[in-house]
Amino acid sequence: MANNPEALSLTTVRNTLSNVLLLSATAMITFVVASSLLRIPVTGVLPIMYFHVGCFIVFIFLFGFRRSLSFAPKTWAICVLFFAAGVFGLHAFGLLGNGIYLLIAASFYSSFILGSRVAIGFGVAGGGVILSYMYLATQNIYGFNVEQTTYSLSFSAWLTAFVVYTYIVGLGLFVVLYFFRYLQSLLLTQHDTIHSQSSQIAQSEAILQTVVNHLPYGIFWKDKALRYLGANNIFLAEYGLKHEGELIGKTDYDLTTTELADKFTAMDRSIINAQVPQIRYEEQHADGTGATLYSQVNKLPLYTKDKQLLGVLTAFHDVTERKLLALSAQHAQQQAELANQAKSMFLANMSHELRTPVNGLLGLIDLTLQTTLSPQQCEYLTRAEFLAKLLRQLVDDVLDLSKIEAGKLALESIPFCFVTIMQQVNDMFEHQAESRGIGFSCQFSGAIQLDLVGDPTRILQILMNLCSNAIKFTLQGNVSVSLHIEPQDSDAKVVIQVRDTGVGIAPERVDQLFEKFTQADDTVTRQFGGTGLGLSIVKQLVESMGGTINVHSELGQGAEFTVSLVFPINVEQPIVEEQNNQYIDLSMQRILLVEDNLINQQIAASMLQDHGAVIHIADNGQDALEALHHGDFDLVLMDIQMPVMDGCSAIKIIRSETKWRNLPVVALTANVMADDIERYKTMGFNAHLAKPFARHQLLQMVQNCLNK
């Protein structure tokens, strides 16, 4: 019986129903006893009341021993008592009592638990009882314990009660019969479903085991006590096990060294205790030949479908090849970084070595232009100054390219106006274009007076490169620059177009324009010269500002470069224009110039003395410290790379002295890398001025530092 799932389920259902029936019957008999006792003052003590009390005692007994009794005796006792109570009810009260309902209940309850035959027996017996009392009542043979109405003693009343009883019992038994047939069918279907699902589970387990065994990973799982529950073939082979039975129930201490077992156990317990949701790590070990192997291990909690924790699932796979490739790539990256550092150091040194003579060249030309010259000499020097500035621009291009590649190009975010920039562009290139016999013009449209926020120096650099390029490749005709500014809420869209009527570019060569050290055609380099850096820098500067640059050109038809940028509109502070042509008075200002190069000494001193400054020259940092000890100065201009004592060593000593702590000191150097400038400011320099510098830049820097 116990091995039959269907019988066991039906027995369980019947036992549960009998307990529910017992509970409801006990509650009902308790109510009936209370009602009977409450009627005593009216009817007096009736014989049926003793029966009610007796039933109450029996039900209390059955309820107390319900767990030790099977469903059959409990149900028989309940149904017999209900039937007896129904008979006694009819006997004492006739149709005025609840006897008929108790007879119906006896039939119904027995049908649910004891079966349809017993229920039919109770039903037929109850019908016979009703017919018997109907005969006695209608023939006035029997008198009931309570007074009956005329209707209650009539044949029609008893016949109606009998018909209703028969209908309810018959319909109820019919429903119960089909309900139990449906229940039996459902149980059989459930049994078939369980059998089918069991077969499917067994098949799924076989498929899953096959899949797990053919995965390229080692997989194993443990219970919450960290005992092995299973593993795939890769793991079994790793530990020399022939089948899963040799593994199940064992722990890590049975398979490996104590040191490794402690390590694995600690990680598994952190998963079990929910300290970490997952553990992923790389493990290094040696194979039988001593070669180093690497494995990627992943541990995570193992749950049932109902989110009940079963244990720990671990998967591992060999990543030796990938690890060796990564180590090789890391080594290559380190070598590349070393090479990049060497390149940066070379560029910094080259910048310093080139900027120093260029500074001297530009400075001497500037000083010479301040003297009395013939028109021819002035023209020659003006051209020499242009070439020197071109050389300086070439050095700047190389350095800018290095900064961009290293990701160290810092863009300013200050207020500016495009009108000022376009005026500078016009002043720079108008004379140059006229000297080549071509026209040059700047055109404006839109909100050109709008104050924007960005980096005006880099914008000017973009325009200078584009205009210089356009003029260089234009032999006849003209070069035009157009600017259109269109406000858009809090931003403004800026479109710059540089057009020329030059040699043009073949369509298949356009894509090469923005590559470093390349030009549209090899013959262009021989005919026009150039390094091919300008447009590459322009493109990267434009993209650093979040803009775009496009080119449209045809061979022999000129070219048109279009730059689109977006800048925030300045709404906070007004733009203060620097007046480069305004005379700066440095009368009676004592300035200490620390410079080891004689030409640079002469240039800087002459520029400052022309504006009234009193200059004292020191050849190195040590001489500068001695000069500071013997005299008072308003400002110090100090080179960085000098013999005996360099500028960095000197500034540390100067800032260590209380009396010089607020003395303005400017780093006047050819070192212009962003890291260098930041380092100088950290050391204590108030400002930085890069060589080569123009006269107005030097004077403006000096004035700014003196006015602070």
C-alpha positions as CSV (number, residue, x, y, z in Angstrom):
1,M,0.0,0.0,0.0
2,A,2.8,2.3,0.9
3,N,4.5,1.7,-2.4
4,N,1.4,2.7,-4.4
5,P,1.6,6.5,-4.9
6,E,-2.1,6.6,-6.0
7,A,-3.4,4.7,-2.9
8,L,-1.1,6.7,-0.6
9,S,-2.3,10.0,-2.0
10,L,-6.0,9.0,-1.7
11,T,-5.5,7.8,1.8
12,T,-3.9,11.1,2.7
13,V,-6.7,13.0,1.1
14,R,-9.4,11.0,3.0
15,N,-7.5,11.3,6.3
16,T,-7.3,15.1,5.8
17,L,-11.0,15.2,5.0
18,S,-11.9,13.2,8.0
19,N,-10.0,15.6,10.3
20,V,-11.7,18.6,8.7
21,L,-15.0,16.9,9.1
22,L,-14.3,16.0,12.7
23,L,-13.3,19.6,13.4
24,S,-16.5,21.1,11.8
25,A,-18.7,18.4,13.4
26,T,-17.2,19.2,16.8
27,A,-17.8,22.9,16.3
28,M,-21.4,22.2,15.2
29,I,-22.2,19.8,18.1
30,T,-20.9,22.4,20.5
31,F,-23.3,24.9,19.0
32,V,-26.2,22.4,19.1
33,V,-25.5,21.6,22.8
34,A,-25.4,25.2,23.7
35,S,-28.7,25.8,21.8
36,S,-30.4,22.9,23.5
37,L,-29.4,24.0,27.0
38,L,-30.6,27.6,26.2
39,R,-34.1,26.1,25.4
40,I,-34.5,24.5,28.8
41,P,-36.3,27.4,30.4
42,V,-39.0,27.2,27.6
43,T,-39.3,23.6,26.8
44,G,-37.9,22.0,29.9
45,V,-35.4,19.1,29.9
46,L,-36.1,17.0,26.8
47,P,-34.8,13.4,26.3
48,I,-33.0,14.5,23.1
49,M,-30.9,16.9,25.1
50,Y,-29.2,14.0,26.8
51,F,-28.4,12.6,23.4
52,H,-26.9,16.0,22.3
53,V,-24.6,16.0,25.4
54,G,-23.6,12.4,24.8
55,C,-22.7,13.3,21.1
56,F,-20.7,16.2,22.4
57,I,-18.7,13.9,24.7
58,V,-18.0,11.4,21.8
59,F,-16.9,14.2,19.4
60,I,-14.5,15.7,22.0
61,F,-13.0,12.2,22.5
62,L,-12.6,11.6,18.7
63,F,-11.1,15.1,18.3
64,G,-8.6,14.4,21.1
65,F,-7.5,11.1,19.5
66,R,-7.8,12.1,15.9
67,R,-4.0,11.6,15.1
68,S,-4.0,8.0,16.5
69,L,-7.2,6.9,14.7
70,S,-7.5,6.1,11.0
71,F,-10.0,7.9,8.8
72,A,-12.5,5.0,8.7
73,P,-13.5,4.7,12.4
74,K,-13.5,8.5,12.8
75,T,-15.8,8.9,9.8
76,W,-18.1,6.0,10.7
77,A,-18.5,7.4,14.2
78,I,-19.3,10.9,12.9
79,C,-21.8,9.8,10.2
80,V,-23.6,7.3,12.6
81,L,-23.9,10.1,15.2
82,F,-25.2,12.5,12.6
83,F,-27.7,10.0,11.4
84,A,-28.8,9.2,15.0
85,A,-29.0,12.9,15.8
86,G,-31.2,13.3,12.7
87,V,-33.5,10.5,13.7
88,F,-33.8,11.9,17.3
89,G,-34.4,15.3,15.8
90,L,-37.4,14.1,13.7
91,H,-38.6,12.0,16.7
92,A,-38.6,15.0,19.0
93,F,-39.4,18.0,16.8
94,G,-40.8,16.7,13.5
95,L,-40.4,19.2,10.7
96,L,-39.7,22.0,13.2
97,G,-36.2,20.6,14.0
98,N,-33.0,20.1,12.0
99,G,-33.3,16.3,11.8
100,I,-33.6,16.2,8.0
101,Y,-30.4,18.3,7.5
102,L,-28.5,15.9,9.8
103,L,-29.6,13.0,7.8
104,I,-28.4,14.8,4.6
105,A,-25.1,15.5,6.3
106,A,-24.6,11.8,7.3
107,S,-25.1,10.8,3.7
108,F,-22.8,13.5,2.3
109,Y,-20.0,13.0,4.7
110,S,-19.9,9.3,4.2
111,S,-19.9,9.8,0.4
112,F,-16.7,11.8,0.6
113,I,-14.7,9.4,2.8
114,L,-16.4,6.0,3.1
115,G,-17.6,5.6,-0.5
116,S,-20.7,5.9,-2.6
117,R,-22.3,2.6,-1.4
118,V,-22.2,3.6,2.3
119,A,-23.6,7.1,1.3
120,I,-26.5,5.5,-0.6
121,G,-27.2,3.3,2.4
122,F,-27.4,6.3,4.7
123,G,-29.5,8.1,2.1
124,V,-32.0,5.4,1.7
125,A,-32.2,4.8,5.5
126,G,-32.8,8.5,6.0
127,G,-35.6,8.5,3.4
128,G,-37.2,5.6,5.2
129,V,-37.1,7.4,8.5
130,I,-38.7,10.5,6.9
131,L,-41.5,8.4,5.3
132,S,-42.1,6.6,8.6
133,Y,-42.6,9.8,10.6
134,M,-44.7,11.2,7.7
135,Y,-47.1,8.3,8.1
136,L,-47.2,8.7,11.9
137,A,-47.8,12.4,11.7
138,T,-50.5,12.4,9.1
139,Q,-52.4,9.6,10.9
140,N,-52.1,11.4,14.2
141,I,-50.6,8.2,15.7
142,Y,-47.6,9.9,17.3
143,G,-47.2,13.2,19.1
144,F,-43.9,15.1,19.1
145,N,-42.2,16.7,22.1
146,V,-43.0,20.2,20.9
147,E,-46.3,21.5,19.6
148,Q,-46.6,21.2,15.8
149,T,-48.5,23.6,13.5
150,T,-51.3,22.3,11.3
151,Y,-49.1,22.6,8.3
152,S,-46.3,20.7,9.9
153,L,-48.6,17.8,10.6
154,S,-50.0,17.8,7.0
155,F,-49.2,15.3,4.3
156,S,-48.1,18.0,1.8
157,A,-45.5,19.3,4.3
158,W,-43.9,15.9,4.9
159,L,-44.1,15.0,1.2
160,T,-42.3,18.3,0.3
161,A,-39.6,17.7,2.9
162,F,-39.1,14.1,1.6
163,V,-38.9,15.3,-2.1
164,V,-36.3,18.0,-1.1
165,Y,-34.4,15.5,0.9
166,T,-34.4,13.0,-2.0
167,Y,-33.4,15.7,-4.5
168,I,-30.5,17.0,-2.4
169,V,-29.2,13.6,-1.5
170,G,-29.5,12.3,-5.0
171,L,-27.8,15.3,-6.6
172,G,-25.1,15.4,-4.0
173,L,-24.3,11.8,-4.4
174,F,-24.2,12.2,-8.2
175,V,-21.7,15.1,-7.9
176,V,-19.6,13.4,-5.4
177,L,-19.4,10.2,-7.5
178,Y,-18.2,12.1,-10.5
179,F,-15.9,14.2,-8.4
180,F,-14.1,11.1,-7.1
181,R,-13.9,9.7,-10.6
182,Y,-12.3,12.9,-11.7
183,L,-10.0,12.8,-8.7
184,Q,-8.9,9.2,-9.5
185,S,-8.3,10.2,-13.1
186,L,-6.3,13.2,-12.0
187,L,-4.2,11.0,-9.7
188,L,-3.6,8.5,-12.5
189,T,-2.6,11.4,-14.8
190,Q,-0.3,12.7,-12.1
191,H,1.3,9.3,-11.7
192,D,1.9,9.1,-15.5
193,T,3.3,12.7,-15.5
194,I,5.7,11.9,-12.7
195,H,6.8,8.8,-14.5
196,S,7.3,10.7,-17.7
197,Q,9.1,13.6,-15.9
198,S,11.3,11.1,-14.1
199,S,12.3,9.6,-17.5
200,Q,13.0,13.1,-18.9
201,I,15.1,14.0,-15.8
202,A,17.1,10.9,-16.2
203,Q,17.6,11.7,-19.9
204,S,18.5,15.3,-19.1
205,E,21.0,14.2,-16.5
206,A,22.6,11.9,-19.0
207,I,22.8,14.8,-21.6
208,L,24.0,17.2,-19.0
209,Q,26.7,14.8,-17.8
210,T,27.8,14.3,-21.4
211,V,28.0,18.1,-22.0
212,V,29.8,18.7,-18.8
213,N,32.4,16.0,-19.6
214,H,33.0,17.5,-23.0
215,L,33.5,21.1,-21.9
216,P,37.0,22.5,-22.3
217,Y,36.9,23.4,-18.6
218,G,37.4,21.5,-15.4
219,I,34.2,21.6,-13.3
220,F,33.4,20.3,-9.8
221,W,30.9,21.1,-7.1
222,K,30.8,20.6,-3.3
223,D,28.1,20.7,-0.6
224,K,27.9,23.2,2.2
225,A,30.3,21.0,4.3
226,L,32.8,21.3,1.4
227,R,32.5,17.6,0.5
228,Y,32.7,16.8,-3.2
229,L,29.4,16.0,-4.9
230,G,30.6,15.6,-8.4
231,A,33.0,16.6,-11.2
232,N,33.6,16.3,-14.9
233,N,36.2,14.1,-16.6
234,I,38.8,16.9,-16.9
235,F,38.9,17.4,-13.1
236,L,39.0,13.6,-12.5
237,A,41.9,13.3,-14.9
238,E,43.7,16.2,-13.1
239,Y,43.7,14.3,-9.9
240,G,44.2,10.8,-11.4
241,L,40.7,9.5,-10.5
242,K,39.0,6.9,-12.7
243,H,35.4,7.6,-12.0
244,E,33.2,10.0,-10.0
245,G,32.6,7.5,-7.2
246,E,36.2,7.8,-6.0
247,L,35.6,11.6,-5.5
248,I,32.2,11.9,-4.0
249,G,32.3,12.5,-0.2
250,K,36.0,13.5,-0.1
251,T,37.4,17.0,0.8
252,D,40.4,19.0,-0.5
253,Y,42.5,17.6,2.3
254,D,42.0,14.1,0.7
255,L,43.2,15.2,-2.7
256,T,46.0,17.8,-2.3
257,T,48.5,19.3,0.1
258,T,47.4,20.9,3.4
259,E,48.6,24.3,2.3
260,L,46.5,24.3,-0.9
261,A,43.6,22.7,0.9
262,D,43.6,25.5,3.5
263,K,43.6,28.0,0.7
264,F,40.7,26.4,-1.2
265,T,38.7,25.9,2.0
266,A,39.0,29.5,3.0
267,M,37.8,30.7,-0.4
268,D,34.9,28.2,-0.4
269,R,33.8,29.1,3.1
270,S,33.7,32.8,2.1
271,I,31.3,31.8,-0.7
272,I,29.2,29.6,1.6
273,N,29.0,32.4,4.3
274,A,27.9,34.9,1.6
275,Q,30.9,37.1,2.3
276,V,31.6,37.4,-1.4
277,P,29.2,36.7,-4.3
278,Q,31.9,35.3,-6.5
279,I,35.7,34.6,-6.5
280,R,37.7,34.8,-9.7
281,Y,41.5,34.5,-9.6
282,E,44.4,33.3,-11.6
283,E,46.4,30.4,-10.4
284,Q,50.0,29.6,-11.3
285,H,51.5,26.1,-11.0
286,A,54.0,23.8,-12.6
287,D,53.4,20.7,-14.7
288,G,55.3,17.4,-14.6
289,T,58.1,18.9,-16.7
290,G,58.5,22.0,-14.5
291,A,57.0,24.3,-17.0
292,T,54.8,27.1,-15.6
293,L,51.1,26.8,-16.3
294,Y,48.3,29.3,-15.6
295,S,44.7,28.6,-14.8
296,Q,41.7,30.9,-14.6
297,V,39.5,29.8,-11.6
298,N,35.9,30.9,-11.0
299,K,34.0,30.1,-7.8
300,L,30.4,30.9,-7.2
301,P,27.5,29.6,-4.9
302,L,25.4,26.7,-6.1
303,Y,21.7,27.1,-5.6
304,T,18.6,25.0,-6.2
305,K,15.7,26.3,-8.4
306,D,14.1,27.6,-5.1
307,K,17.3,29.6,-4.3
308,Q,18.3,27.2,-1.6
309,L,22.1,27.1,-1.1
310,L,23.5,23.7,-2.0
311,G,27.2,24.4,-1.9
312,V,30.0,25.8,-4.2
313,L,30.5,25.4,-7.9
314,T,34.1,25.8,-9.3
315,A,35.2,26.0,-12.9
316,F,38.8,26.3,-14.1
317,H,40.5,26.4,-17.5
318,D,44.0,26.7,-18.9
319,V,45.0,30.2,-19.9
320,T,48.7,29.6,-20.3
321,E,48.9,30.7,-23.9
322,R,46.8,33.8,-23.3
323,K,48.9,34.7,-20.2
324,L,52.1,34.3,-22.1
325,L,50.8,36.5,-24.9
326,A,49.7,39.1,-22.3
327,L,53.1,39.0,-20.6
328,S,54.7,39.5,-24.0
329,A,52.4,42.4,-24.8
330,Q,53.1,43.9,-21.4
331,H,56.8,43.7,-22.1
332,A,56.3,45.2,-25.5
333,Q,54.3,48.0,-24.0
334,Q,57.0,48.7,-21.4
335,Q,59.5,48.9,-24.2
336,A,57.2,51.2,-26.2
337,E,56.8,53.4,-23.1
338,L,60.5,53.5,-22.6
339,A,60.9,54.5,-26.3
340,N,58.2,57.1,-25.9
341,Q,59.9,58.5,-22.9
342,A,63.2,58.6,-24.8
343,K,61.4,60.4,-27.7
344,S,59.8,62.9,-25.3
345,M,63.2,63.5,-23.7
346,F,64.8,64.0,-27.1
347,L,62.0,66.4,-28.1
348,A,62.4,68.3,-24.9
349,N,66.2,68.6,-25.4
350,M,65.8,69.4,-29.1
351,S,63.2,72.1,-28.2
352,H,65.6,73.6,-25.7
353,E,68.6,73.5,-28.0
354,L,66.6,74.9,-31.0
355,R,64.6,77.5,-29.0
356,T,67.8,79.1,-27.5
357,P,69.4,80.1,-30.8
358,V,66.0,81.0,-32.3
359,N,65.4,83.2,-29.3
360,G,68.7,84.9,-29.9
361,L,68.0,85.3,-33.6
362,L,64.5,86.8,-33.1
363,G,65.8,89.0,-30.3
364,L,68.7,90.4,-32.3
365,I,66.4,91.0,-35.3
366,D,64.0,92.9,-33.0
367,L,66.7,95.0,-31.5
368,T,68.2,95.7,-34.9
369,L,64.8,96.8,-36.2
370,Q,64.6,99.4,-33.4
371,T,67.8,101.1,-34.8
372,T,68.1,103.4,-37.8
373,L,68.1,101.3,-41.0
374,S,67.8,101.9,-44.7
375,P,64.7,100.7,-46.4
376,Q,66.6,97.8,-48.0
377,Q,68.0,96.7,-44.6
378,C,64.6,96.9,-43.0
379,E,63.1,94.8,-45.8
380,Y,65.9,92.2,-45.4
381,L,65.5,92.1,-41.6
382,T,61.7,91.8,-41.9
383,R,62.1,88.8,-44.2
384,A,64.7,87.3,-41.8
385,E,62.3,87.8,-39.0
386,F,59.5,86.0,-40.9
387,L,61.9,83.1,-41.6
388,A,62.9,82.9,-37.9
389,K,59.3,82.9,-36.9
390,L,58.6,80.1,-39.4
391,L,61.5,78.2,-37.8
392,R,59.9,78.7,-34.4
393,Q,56.5,77.6,-35.7
394,L,58.2,74.4,-37.0
395,V,59.6,73.7,-33.5
396,D,56.2,74.4,-32.0
397,D,54.5,72.0,-34.5
398,V,56.9,69.1,-33.5
399,L,56.3,69.7,-29.8
400,D,52.5,70.1,-30.2
401,L,52.4,66.8,-32.1
402,S,54.3,65.1,-29.3
403,K,51.9,66.5,-26.7
404,I,48.9,65.4,-28.7
405,E,50.2,61.9,-29.1
406,A,51.0,61.7,-25.3
407,G,47.5,63.0,-24.4
408,K,49.1,65.9,-22.6
409,L,47.8,68.8,-24.7
410,A,45.9,71.1,-22.3
411,L,43.3,73.4,-23.8
412,E,42.5,76.7,-22.1
413,S,39.0,77.7,-21.3
414,I,39.0,81.5,-21.2
415,P,36.8,84.3,-22.7
416,F,37.7,85.5,-26.2
417,C,36.3,87.2,-29.3
418,F,36.8,86.0,-32.9
419,V,37.1,89.5,-34.2
420,T,40.4,89.9,-32.4
421,I,41.7,86.6,-33.8
422,M,40.6,87.4,-37.3
423,Q,42.3,90.8,-37.1
424,Q,45.5,89.0,-36.0
425,V,45.2,86.6,-38.9
426,N,44.7,89.5,-41.4
427,D,47.7,91.4,-40.0
428,M,49.9,88.3,-40.2
429,F,49.1,87.1,-43.7
430,E,48.0,90.2,-45.7
431,H,51.5,91.4,-46.3
432,Q,52.8,87.9,-47.0
433,A,50.1,87.3,-49.6
434,E,50.8,90.7,-51.3
435,S,54.5,89.8,-51.5
436,R,53.5,86.7,-53.5
437,G,51.3,88.7,-55.8
438,I,48.0,87.2,-54.6
439,G,45.0,88.6,-52.7
440,F,44.1,87.9,-49.1
441,S,40.8,88.8,-47.4
442,C,38.8,88.0,-44.2
443,Q,35.0,88.0,-44.2
444,F,32.6,87.9,-41.2
445,S,28.9,87.1,-40.8
446,G,26.5,86.2,-38.0
447,A,27.1,87.2,-34.3
448,I,30.8,88.1,-34.8
449,Q,30.9,90.3,-31.7
450,L,29.8,87.5,-29.4
451,D,32.1,86.7,-26.5
452,L,32.9,82.9,-26.4
453,V,34.8,80.6,-24.0
454,G,37.7,78.5,-25.4
455,D,41.4,78.4,-26.2
456,P,42.1,81.4,-28.5
457,T,45.8,80.5,-28.9
458,R,44.9,77.1,-30.4
459,I,42.2,78.6,-32.6
460,L,44.8,81.1,-33.9
461,Q,47.2,78.2,-34.5
462,I,44.5,76.4,-36.5
463,L,43.9,79.5,-38.7
464,M,47.6,80.2,-39.1
465,N,48.3,76.7,-40.3
466,L,45.4,76.7,-42.7
467,C,46.2,80.2,-44.1
468,S,49.9,79.5,-44.3
469,N,49.2,76.3,-46.2
470,A,46.7,78.1,-48.5
471,I,49.2,80.9,-49.4
472,K,52.1,78.5,-49.9
473,F,50.1,76.5,-52.5
474,T,48.5,79.4,-54.3
475,L,50.6,80.9,-57.2
476,Q,47.9,83.2,-58.5
477,G,44.4,84.4,-57.5
478,N,43.5,84.8,-53.9
479,V,43.1,83.3,-50.4
480,S,39.9,84.1,-48.4
481,V,38.9,83.4,-44.9
482,S,35.2,83.5,-43.9
483,L,33.8,83.2,-40.4
484,H,30.1,82.6,-39.5
485,I,28.9,82.5,-35.9
486,E,25.4,81.3,-35.1
487,P,24.1,81.4,-31.4
488,Q,22.3,78.2,-30.2
489,D,20.9,78.7,-26.7
490,S,23.9,78.8,-24.4
491,D,26.4,77.8,-27.1
492,A,27.4,79.2,-30.5
493,K,28.2,77.2,-33.6
494,V,31.3,78.6,-35.4
495,V,32.1,77.7,-39.1
496,I,35.4,78.8,-40.5
497,Q,36.2,78.3,-44.2
498,V,39.6,78.9,-45.8
499,R,39.5,79.0,-49.7
500,D,42.3,79.3,-52.1
501,T,42.7,79.2,-55.9
502,G,45.9,77.2,-55.7
503,V,47.1,73.9,-57.2
504,G,44.4,71.9,-55.6
505,I,44.4,68.3,-54.5
506,A,43.5,65.1,-56.4
507,P,40.5,63.4,-54.9
508,E,42.4,60.1,-54.3
509,R,45.0,62.1,-52.3
510,V,42.5,64.0,-50.0
511,D,42.5,61.2,-47.3
512,Q,46.3,61.5,-46.9
513,L,46.2,65.3,-46.1
514,F,45.9,64.8,-42.4
515,E,48.5,62.1,-41.9
516,K,51.7,63.0,-40.1
517,F,54.8,63.8,-42.2
518,T,52.9,63.3,-45.5
519,Q,51.7,65.6,-48.2
520,A,49.2,65.1,-51.1
521,D,52.0,64.4,-53.6
522,D,55.8,63.7,-53.3
523,T,56.4,66.4,-56.0
524,V,54.6,68.9,-53.7
525,T,57.4,68.6,-51.2
526,R,60.1,69.2,-53.8
527,Q,58.2,72.2,-55.3
528,F,56.8,73.9,-52.2
529,G,58.7,72.4,-49.2
530,G,57.2,71.6,-45.8
531,T,57.1,68.8,-43.2
532,G,53.5,67.7,-43.6
533,L,52.8,68.4,-39.9
534,G,50.6,71.4,-40.2
535,L,47.3,69.8,-41.3
536,S,47.8,66.8,-39.0
537,I,48.1,69.2,-36.0
538,V,45.1,71.2,-37.2
539,K,42.9,68.0,-37.4
540,Q,43.9,66.9,-33.9
541,L,43.4,70.3,-32.4
542,V,40.0,70.6,-34.0
543,E,39.0,67.1,-32.7
544,S,40.4,68.0,-29.3
545,M,37.9,70.9,-29.2
546,G,35.1,68.5,-30.2
547,G,34.9,69.9,-33.8
548,T,35.2,68.6,-37.3
549,I,37.3,69.6,-40.3
550,N,36.5,68.8,-44.0
551,V,38.2,69.5,-47.3
552,H,36.8,69.9,-50.8
553,S,39.3,70.2,-53.6
554,E,39.9,69.3,-57.2
555,L,43.3,69.2,-58.9
556,G,44.1,72.6,-60.4
557,Q,40.9,74.2,-59.0
558,G,42.1,75.2,-55.5
559,A,40.9,73.9,-52.1
560,E,38.4,74.7,-49.4
561,F,38.8,73.7,-45.8
562,T,35.8,73.9,-43.5
563,V,36.2,73.8,-39.7
564,S,33.0,73.4,-37.5
565,L,33.3,74.1,-33.8
566,V,30.9,74.8,-30.9
567,F,31.8,77.0,-28.0
568,P,30.0,78.1,-24.8
569,I,28.8,81.8,-24.8
570,N,30.6,83.9,-22.2
571,V,28.0,85.3,-19.8
572,E,30.1,85.9,-16.7
573,Q,33.2,88.1,-17.2
574,P,34.0,90.7,-19.9
575,I,37.0,90.3,-22.1
576,V,40.0,92.4,-21.3
577,E,42.0,93.0,-24.4
578,E,45.7,93.1,-24.1
579,Q,47.2,96.3,-25.6
580,N,50.5,95.0,-27.1
581,N,51.2,98.4,-28.6
582,Q,50.7,100.3,-25.3
583,Y,53.9,101.6,-23.8
584,I,54.9,99.7,-20.6
585,D,56.9,101.9,-18.2
586,L,59.4,100.0,-16.1
587,S,61.3,103.0,-14.8
588,M,63.3,102.4,-11.6
589,Q,62.3,98.8,-11.6
590,R,65.3,96.7,-10.5
591,I,65.3,93.4,-12.4
592,L,67.8,90.5,-11.9
593,L,68.4,88.7,-15.2
594,V,69.9,85.2,-14.6
595,E,71.0,83.8,-17.9
596,D,74.2,82.0,-19.0
597,N,73.9,82.8,-22.8
598,L,75.5,86.1,-23.7
599,I,73.2,86.8,-26.6
600,N,70.1,86.1,-24.6
601,Q,71.5,88.3,-21.9
602,Q,71.9,91.1,-24.3
603,I,68.5,90.7,-25.9
604,A,66.4,90.5,-22.7
605,A,68.4,93.3,-21.1
606,S,68.1,95.6,-24.1
607,M,64.3,95.0,-24.4
608,L,63.8,95.9,-20.7
609,Q,66.2,98.8,-20.6
610,D,64.4,100.4,-23.5
611,H,61.5,100.7,-21.2
612,G,63.4,102.1,-18.2
613,A,64.2,99.0,-16.2
614,V,67.5,98.7,-14.2
615,I,69.1,95.4,-15.2
616,H,71.6,93.3,-13.2
617,I,72.9,90.2,-14.9
618,A,74.0,87.0,-13.2
619,D,75.5,84.1,-15.2
620,N,74.1,81.3,-13.1
621,G,72.1,80.5,-10.0
622,Q,75.0,80.9,-7.6
623,D,75.8,84.4,-8.9
624,A,72.0,85.2,-8.6
625,L,72.0,84.2,-4.9
626,E,75.1,86.4,-4.2
627,A,73.4,89.3,-6.1
628,L,70.3,88.9,-4.0
629,H,72.3,89.0,-0.8
630,H,74.0,92.3,-1.8
631,G,71.1,94.1,-3.3
632,D,67.3,94.6,-3.5
633,F,65.4,93.5,-6.6
634,D,61.8,93.9,-7.7
635,L,61.8,90.9,-10.0
636,V,64.0,87.9,-11.0
637,L,64.1,86.5,-14.6
638,M,65.8,83.1,-14.3
639,D,66.9,80.5,-16.9
640,I,66.6,76.8,-15.9
641,Q,69.6,75.1,-17.5
642,M,72.8,76.8,-16.4
643,P,76.2,75.8,-15.2
644,V,77.4,75.9,-11.6
645,M,73.8,76.1,-10.2
646,D,70.7,75.6,-12.3
647,G,67.4,77.6,-11.9
648,C,65.6,74.8,-10.0
649,S,68.2,74.6,-7.3
650,A,68.3,78.4,-7.0
651,I,64.5,78.7,-6.6
652,K,64.5,76.2,-3.7
653,I,67.1,78.3,-1.8
654,I,65.3,81.5,-2.6
655,R,62.0,80.2,-1.3
656,S,63.6,78.9,1.8
657,E,64.6,82.4,2.8
658,T,61.8,84.4,4.6
659,K,62.9,87.7,3.0
660,W,62.6,86.4,-0.5
661,R,59.5,84.3,0.0
662,N,57.3,86.9,-1.8
663,L,59.9,88.0,-4.4
664,P,58.4,87.4,-8.0
665,V,60.6,84.9,-9.9
666,V,59.8,84.0,-13.6
667,A,61.1,80.9,-15.3
668,L,62.6,82.2,-18.5
669,T,63.4,79.0,-20.3
670,A,63.2,77.0,-23.5
671,N,61.6,74.1,-21.6
672,V,58.0,74.3,-22.6
673,M,56.6,70.8,-21.9
674,A,53.4,70.9,-19.7
675,D,55.0,68.7,-17.1
676,D,58.0,71.1,-16.9
677,I,55.8,74.2,-16.5
678,E,53.7,72.5,-13.8
679,R,56.9,71.4,-12.0
680,Y,58.3,74.9,-12.1
681,K,55.2,76.4,-10.5
682,T,55.2,73.8,-7.8
683,M,58.9,74.7,-7.0
684,G,57.9,78.3,-6.4
685,F,58.2,80.1,-9.8
686,N,55.5,82.7,-10.1
687,A,55.2,82.4,-13.9
688,H,56.7,80.8,-17.0
689,L,57.8,82.5,-20.2
690,A,58.9,80.3,-23.1
691,K,61.9,81.0,-25.3
692,P,61.8,82.4,-28.0
693,F,59.6,85.2,-26.8
694,A,58.5,88.5,-28.5
695,R,59.2,91.9,-27.0
696,H,55.6,92.5,-26.0
697,Q,55.4,89.0,-24.3
698,L,58.4,89.7,-22.1
699,L,57.2,93.2,-21.2
700,Q,53.6,92.0,-20.5
701,M,54.9,89.2,-18.3
702,V,57.2,91.5,-16.3
703,Q,54.4,94.0,-15.8
704,N,51.9,91.4,-14.7
705,C,54.3,90.0,-12.1
706,L,55.2,93.5,-10.8
707,N,51.6,94.5,-10.4
708,K,50.6,91.5,-8.3
